[in-house]
Amino acid sequence: MNDLLLAVSHLSMQFGGVKAVNDVSFDVRRGEVFTLIGPNGAGKTTVFNLISRIYAATAGSIAYHTAQGVINLNAEAPHRIAALGIARTFQNIELFEQATVLQNLLIGRHTHRQTGFWHDLLFTSRARDAEIAARRKVEEIIELLDLQHHRDVRIGNLPYGIRKIVEMARALCSAPQLLLLDEPSSGLNVEETDDMVFWIDDIKEELGVTVLMVEHDMTLVSKVSDRVLAMNQGEVLATGTPQQVQSDPAVIEAYLGSVDDVSSLRREQT
């Protein structure tokens, strides 16, 4: 079977006279963690918004490879993306704060609901079977991400780090093939970021989910990523392993200034 899952070709997004993404191309293979890095404003989250159809691309194509064939995501309606097997998290946590963890996770199963209005209203045997199946899947994710103690707690009463895990759990409850993680370590302390390494590894190894991630924490990037793409000002700088990309002169310059400036800084530090 072809291991290609997502192929982004010559993708561009323009807001008025500003090119947020300019001729970006990359591919994501099944079973890998592929990470987009770059300074603030590089266009990373815009790429996520184009894949999840929050934005419509100005140019380029996004091909999603499934067992049924290749799907042109540019032609899909935004509400269809989750049903196609693509789930995502956001930089700013998007959860229902007055609902419990369990209730939020059950919402993640809505794309798999096969019962109609009357079945749900009358709670027929078909509706009961669907509810049991949904809860079974949710409990699997709760166990995987160690959320047992928070199952019945309202989101508004949880610390920020746990909320980040809950949002990731809700995305996983939709049983995606591709999970888009938008800065999963943002706002987390060192211990919580270390835990995130284990969660991402488990998502990849135990669930078999492919991960496309935007991240600033280079320690996390180095520990979990199979391949990395560096962006700056909407364009691709370099692609390769974390070590290859971090040692690329263009990437160093984008993050820290010119290569000569970095060399001078290192001499001063020694």
Secondary structure, 3 states (H helix, E strand, C coil): CCCEEEEEEEEEEEECCEEEEEEEEEEEECCCEEEEECCCCCCHHHHHHHHCCCCCCCEEEEEEEECCEEEEHHHCCHHHCHHHCEEECCCCCCCCCCCEHHHHHHHCCHHHCCCCHHHHHHCCHHHHHHHHHHHHHHHHHHHHCCCHHHCCCEHHHCCHHHHHHHHHHHHHCCCCCEEEEECCCCCCCHHHHHHHHHHHHHHHHCCCCEEEEECCCHHHHHHHCCEEEEEECCEEEEEECHHHHHCCHHHHHHHHCCHHHHHHHHHHHC
